[in-house]
Amino acid sequence: FNPGGSVKDRTALFMIQEAERQGLLKKGGTIVEASSGNQGIALAMIGAIKGYKVIITVPSRTSVEKVSAARAYGAQVIVCQDNTGNNDGKDYCSMAVKLEKEISGAYRPNQYFNRANSMAHYQTTGPEIWEQTDGKITHLFLAAGSCGTIAGVGKFLKEKNSKIKIVGIDA
């Protein structure tokens, strides 16, 4: 029941609420994030609801539909190079870092390294799966993107039953 249709809705909300609580994101601020799609869409949705400006940097491989969805929520989307590893600053991750430094009041959730990403799933998704399966789950297969879902859900479920097999799938 994620309103944007993705588990990234949970992490986006969780990371933004945590940033607000810590004073890292203030009223009138700007959210800047590198995303290949779903996290950016979720942040755009939450930014629209909470009144933040949102800038999403995406790699050129991002689908037109995902770019359009983020823009429909009011985000500015900047299409960049994929991460090439040549440190020229033109890839989508480097561009987000650059924008965060240049824009006063900007906050970058940095989904790949933000512990609130996995905590969102530890506190919500993991318990939901456990309850909905009456604790009878034996295996869980999850896509591995930023790895927040697999880390949070996996930690929760392993605490409930260490024999559960958690399998990550990299698309």
N, C-alpha and C positions, 0 to 999 in steps of 0.2 A: 504493500500500500504506500509506496513512495510516490509523492505527487508528480515528480518529473519522470517517473518510470525507470529509475535506476537506483541501485544501492548507493550511488554517489550522493544522492540527496541527503542521506544520513550523515555522511562524513562532512559534506559541505556545511550543513547546519551546525554540526558539532564543533567543527574548527572555527567557524565564525563566532559562535556563542562563546567559545573559550577565548578567542582573541578579544572580544568585547569585555569579557570578565577580567582579563589581564590588562586591559587598557591599551592593547596593541592596535585596535581598530576603534576609531571614535566616530561619532556622528559626522556625516559629511565626508567621510574618508573614501578611499578608493581601494577596491579589491583587485589585485593583479595576480593572475595565475597562469602557469603553463599547463596545458591540458590537450589531450588528443580528442576530447569531446565531452564525455558524460560529466566529468567533474566541472568543466567549464559551464555546461548547461545548468547544472545544479547551483553553482555559485551565481550565475546570472539570475536565476529564478529567486534565490534568497536575497541577492542584492536588490532586485526590484521590489521585493516585499519590505525590506528593511531600509530602503532609500539610499543605498550605496551606489556609487559609480563602479562599474565592473569592466575590466579590460582582460580579455583572455587571449593569450598567444597560443597558436596551434601550429602543428607541423603541416606541411603542404599535403600530406597524405590524408588529412582529416576530411571526412565526407562533407559534401555540400549541405546535406540535411542537418548534420550536427552544427555546422557553422550557422546555418539559417535559424536553428532552434535557439542558440545562444543569443543571436542578434534579435530574435523575436522577443526575448525577455529584456532587451535594452542594452545588452553588453556590446562593447566595442570589441570586435574580433580582428586580430592581426595575424594573417597567415604568414608563416616564416618557413625557413628551411627546416628539414628534419635535423635531428642531432647528428652532426657529421663527425664530431670528434676533433675538428681542426681548430677549435677555440677562436674562431673569427668573430664571435659575438652575434652572429646572424641567425643562429638556430633558436627555436622557440623557447627553450629553457633559459638560455642566456639573455634573450630579449626580456623575459619576465623579470629576471634579476635586475637588469638595467633599468627597466621602467619603475620598479619598486624604489630604486635609489634616486631616480630623477623626480618622482612625483611626491610632493609633500602630502603627508597623511596617508600614504599607500601602505597596504598590508598584503603580503603574499602568503597565503596559507601553506604553500609548499607541500602538497599532499604526499610527496614521495618521502619526506623526512619528518612530517608532523605526527607526533605520537597520538594526537587527538583523532587522527584518521583511524587507527586500529582500535582505539578506545570506544569510538562510536559503535563499532561492531561487537566489541566485547560486552558493552552494556545493553545493546538492543538486539542485534541480529542473532548472536549466539544464544541468548536466553529464549528468543522466539523459536528458533529451530529446535532447541531442547524441549520446550513445552509442546510444540506442535507435533513432535514425534514421540511424545510421552517418554522421552529418554531412551528410546529404542534404536536410535540412529547408530549405525555401525560404520558407515563411510560417508564422506562428504567431498564432492568434487567442486572446486571453485576456480574460476578464471583468475589468473594472477596478473593484475595490471600494476597498480601502485603497491599492491600486496597488503593494503590495509584491511580488506575484508578477510583474507585468509589468515592473517596474523591475529586479528581480534576474535573472529569466530573460532579459529583453531585453538587459541588459548583457553577460551571459555569452555569449549566442548571437552578438551583434554583434561581440564580440571574436574569436570563431571565424570568422565570415564576415559582413563588413559589409553584404553584399547581402541578407541575410535580412530579410524584411518582418515587423515586429511590429505587430499590429493590436489595439488595445484596444477592447473592447465594454463600454458602460455600460448595464446593465440598467435 
